[in-house]
Amino acid sequence: TGAALALIWANVDNESYQHLVHFVLWDHAPIGHAHEVDGEMQRTLTLHFFINDICMAFFFAIAAKEVWEGIILKDGELRGKKAVTPLIATAGGMIGPAAVYLMIGAMLGVFDLYSQGWAIPTATDIAFSYLVGRIVFGAGHPAIPFLLLLAIADDAGGMVILAIFYPTGDLQPAWLLMSFAAAIGVYLLANWLPTRLDGTDPARPYSTWMRQKASFWPYAIAGVISWYGFHNAGIHPALGLLPIVPTIPHADKPYGFFAEAEEHLTDLLNWIEHHLKYFVEVMLFFFGLLNAGVVFSAFGEPTWMVLGGLIIGKPVGIFLMGMLAVKLGFGLPAGMKPRDLWVLGCVAAIGFTVALFVTTVAFPAGAAQEAAKMGAVFSFGAAAIAIAMGRILRVEKRES
């Protein structure tokens, strides 16, 4: 909805739309976009920075929560042989789009101009892909958990790419000591120490007090400190909550990625996630509103590079690497066929949210960024392609 409104607004009255995007919330602020004024560096907190750099941190934290539980829990989705094929397919779903993006750039003769945007089409939009996946496969098809695992792993890879290849300024890694000190400190004081003091007492008085009285506040404070450390380190601050996620007490049993049953769990990590759910959904509306507003005349080479990377590179990369995993003996989930894997790759080609996010850090504001955004927005066309492919290949829809 936010993206659709942004497209309409930007093409009807682009001047007022840009005024909204760059609306200043706080000038001469301690956080925000850095810029030079009369020879001095100043920061300005704009609405765009507030959404992209602060609010998006909660989106990435929720994705990191799912990744962390998939790794740490005994029967987690990212452990054991069952995770191998989706993870190998994920590698294909990142390498394929990047390769196609660069190949199209070389064919168009603009490789040197736009090569820094290679990571834009590596992203998969979890929410939209999940919705389209359920339309194509049905809720009970084994391709759905495969798709979720792939999308989560894809976005985890995207976080690593953002941190390594797209710093927001001059890197000052010493500031990361603040982030990791906050993570270690809150883990020791709010998690490890109460458990240690409880000993073998089944009532767990110290852990219970910490959960009921202190609740999420120690982790919220640590999160603010960690975010500020990332902000000053030159690493994108939207990743600033990631060191804190593993320190929060988590569930003992996995129910699968974004499982509805998790709403009934009482561990603090799931409690935080479900209390953030509606805030993040509202934030994603504003993210779409502030980032998807491109004028239709913005079409250019980066549009075709991003769109080609997603529409062509994603399904090809996922299918080839997934079938390689099958040849290596890891196999597909029971009830899933090679044609399902191809259609799943088409579903995963919806890049939207994270692709838009990477676009804003890969290119400075201007024609290249606007053109690349157009490619990310029009990757919604992958939904129609996936639905059509599902019908052509006669994918069996399973609701239970």
BELFENHU-V211863 format. One record per residue. RES is the residue in one small letter. OMEGA is omega in whole degrees, -180 to 180 (NA if undefined). Layout:
res=RES omega=OMEGA
res=RES omega=OMEGA
This chain:
res=t omega=179
res=g omega=180
res=a omega=-180
res=a omega=178
res=l omega=180
res=a omega=179
res=l omega=-180
res=i omega=-177
res=w omega=-177
res=a omega=-178
res=n omega=177
res=v omega=-178
res=d omega=-174
res=n omega=-179
res=e omega=180
res=s omega=177
res=y omega=180
res=q omega=177
res=h omega=177
res=l omega=-177
res=v omega=-175
res=h omega=-180
res=f omega=-176
res=v omega=176
res=l omega=-176
res=w omega=176
res=d omega=-177
res=h omega=-176
res=a omega=176
res=p omega=177
res=i omega=177
res=g omega=180
res=h omega=179
res=a omega=176
res=h omega=-176
res=e omega=178
res=v omega=-180
res=d omega=176
res=g omega=180
res=e omega=178
res=m omega=178
res=q omega=177
res=r omega=179
res=t omega=178
res=l omega=178
res=t omega=177
res=l omega=179
res=h omega=178
res=f omega=-179
res=f omega=-179
res=i omega=-173
res=n omega=-172
res=d omega=-180
res=i omega=-176
res=c omega=180
res=m omega=177
res=a omega=179
res=f omega=176
res=f omega=-180
res=f omega=177
res=a omega=178
res=i omega=176
res=a omega=180
res=a omega=178
res=k omega=180
res=e omega=178
res=v omega=-177
res=w omega=179
res=e omega=178
res=g omega=-180
res=i omega=-168
res=i omega=-177
res=l omega=-172
res=k omega=-180
res=d omega=-178
res=g omega=-176
res=e omega=-178
res=l omega=179
res=r omega=173
res=g omega=-174
res=k omega=-176
res=k omega=-178
res=a omega=-171
res=v omega=-178
res=t omega=177
res=p omega=-179
res=l omega=175
res=i omega=177
res=a omega=177
res=t omega=178
res=a omega=176
res=g omega=179
res=g omega=174
res=m omega=-180
res=i omega=-178
res=g omega=-180
res=p omega=179
res=a omega=-180
res=a omega=180
res=v omega=177
res=y omega=-178
res=l omega=178
res=m omega=179
res=i omega=177
res=g omega=178
res=a omega=180
res=m omega=-179
res=l omega=179
res=g omega=-178
res=v omega=-177
res=f omega=-176
res=d omega=-177
res=l omega=-169
res=y omega=-176
res=s omega=-178
res=q omega=179
res=g omega=-175
res=w omega=-176
res=a omega=-175
res=i omega=-177
res=p omega=178
res=t omega=-174
res=a omega=172
res=t omega=178
res=d omega=-174
res=i omega=-173
res=a omega=-177
res=f omega=178
res=s omega=179
res=y omega=180
res=l omega=180
res=v omega=178
res=g omega=179
res=r omega=176
res=i omega=-176
res=v omega=-171
res=f omega=-171
res=g omega=-174
res=a omega=-174
res=g omega=-178
res=h omega=179
res=p omega=177
res=a omega=-177
res=i omega=175
res=p omega=176
res=f omega=180
res=l omega=180
res=l omega=179
res=l omega=180
res=l omega=-178
res=a omega=178
res=i omega=180
res=a omega=178
res=d omega=-179
res=d omega=174
res=a omega=175
res=g omega=178
res=g omega=177
res=m omega=179
res=v omega=179
res=i omega=178
res=l omega=-177
res=a omega=-173
res=i omega=-169
res=f omega=-175
res=y omega=174
res=p omega=-177
res=t omega=-180
res=g omega=176
res=d omega=-178
res=l omega=174
res=q omega=-171
res=p omega=180
res=a omega=179
res=w omega=179
res=l omega=176
res=l omega=177
res=m omega=-179
res=s omega=-177
res=f omega=174
res=a omega=177
res=a omega=-180
res=a omega=-179
res=i omega=-178
res=g omega=-178
res=v omega=178
res=y omega=-178
res=l omega=-173
res=l omega=-173
res=a omega=-176
res=n omega=-175
res=w omega=-175
res=l omega=177
res=p omega=178
res=t omega=179
res=r omega=-180
res=l omega=178
res=d omega=-178
res=g omega=-179
res=t omega=-179
res=d omega=-177
res=p omega=179
res=a omega=179
res=r omega=-173
res=p omega=-176
res=y omega=178
res=s omega=179
res=t omega=178
res=w omega=-179
res=m omega=-178
res=r omega=-174
res=q omega=-175
res=k omega=-178
res=a omega=177
res=s omega=-175
res=f omega=-171
res=w omega=177
res=p omega=-178
res=y omega=176
res=a omega=178
res=i omega=178
res=a omega=179
res=g omega=178
res=v omega=180
res=i omega=-180
res=s omega=179
res=w omega=-179
res=y omega=177
res=g omega=177
res=f omega=-179
res=h omega=-178
res=n omega=-180
res=a omega=-178
res=g omega=175
res=i omega=-171
res=h omega=-175
res=p omega=176
res=a omega=177
res=l omega=-170
res=g omega=-179
res=l omega=-175
res=l omega=179
res=p omega=-176
res=i omega=-175
res=v omega=-179
res=p omega=-178
res=t omega=-175
res=i omega=178
res=p omega=-174
res=h omega=-180
res=a omega=178
res=d omega=-174
res=k omega=178
res=p omega=176
res=y omega=-177
res=g omega=-177
res=f omega=176
res=f omega=-178
res=a omega=180
res=e omega=-179
res=a omega=-179
res=e omega=179
res=e omega=-178
res=h omega=179
res=l omega=-175
res=t omega=178
res=d omega=-172
res=l omega=-177
res=l omega=177
res=n omega=178
res=w omega=179
res=i omega=-179
res=e omega=-175
res=h omega=173
res=h omega=177
res=l omega=-171
res=k omega=-175
res=y omega=176
res=f omega=-179
res=v omega=178
res=e omega=177
res=v omega=180
res=m omega=179
res=l omega=174
res=f omega=-179
res=f omega=176
res=f omega=177
res=g omega=-179
res=l omega=-174
res=l omega=-175
res=n omega=-174
res=a omega=-177
res=g omega=178
res=v omega=179
res=v omega=-175
res=f omega=177
res=s omega=-178
res=a omega=178
res=f omega=179
res=g omega=-179
res=e omega=180
res=p omega=178
res=t omega=-178
res=w omega=178
res=m omega=179
res=v omega=-177
res=l omega=178
res=g omega=178
res=g omega=-179
res=l omega=-173
res=i omega=-179
res=i omega=-173
res=g omega=-178
res=k omega=-177
res=p omega=180
res=v omega=-179
res=g omega=-179
res=i omega=-178
res=f omega=-177
res=l omega=-179
res=m omega=176
res=g omega=179
res=m omega=173
res=l omega=177
res=a omega=177
res=v omega=179
res=k omega=179
res=l omega=174
res=g omega=-178
res=f omega=173
res=g omega=174
res=l omega=176
res=p omega=180
res=a omega=179
res=g omega=180
res=m omega=-176
res=k omega=179
res=p omega=179
res=r omega=176
res=d omega=-180
res=l omega=178
res=w omega=-180
res=v omega=177
res=l omega=177
res=g omega=177
res=c omega=178
res=v omega=-177
res=a omega=-180
res=a omega=175
res=i omega=-175
res=g omega=-173
res=f omega=-166
res=t omega=-176
res=v omega=177
res=a omega=175
res=l omega=-179
res=f omega=-179
res=v omega=179
res=t omega=-177
res=t omega=178
res=v omega=-180
res=a omega=-178
res=f omega=173
res=p omega=179
res=a omega=-178
res=g omega=-174
res=a omega=-178
res=a omega=-180
res=q omega=-180
res=e omega=-180
res=a omega=179
res=a omega=176
res=k omega=179
res=m omega=177
res=g omega=179
res=a omega=-180
res=v omega=-177
res=f omega=173
res=s omega=172
res=f omega=178
res=g omega=178
res=a omega=178
res=a omega=179
res=a omega=179
res=i omega=-179
res=a omega=180
res=i omega=179
res=a omega=179
res=m omega=179
res=g omega=180
res=r omega=-180
res=i omega=-178
res=l omega=176
res=r omega=176
res=v omega=-180
res=e omega=180
res=k omega=-178
res=r omega=-179
res=e omega=179
res=s omega=NA
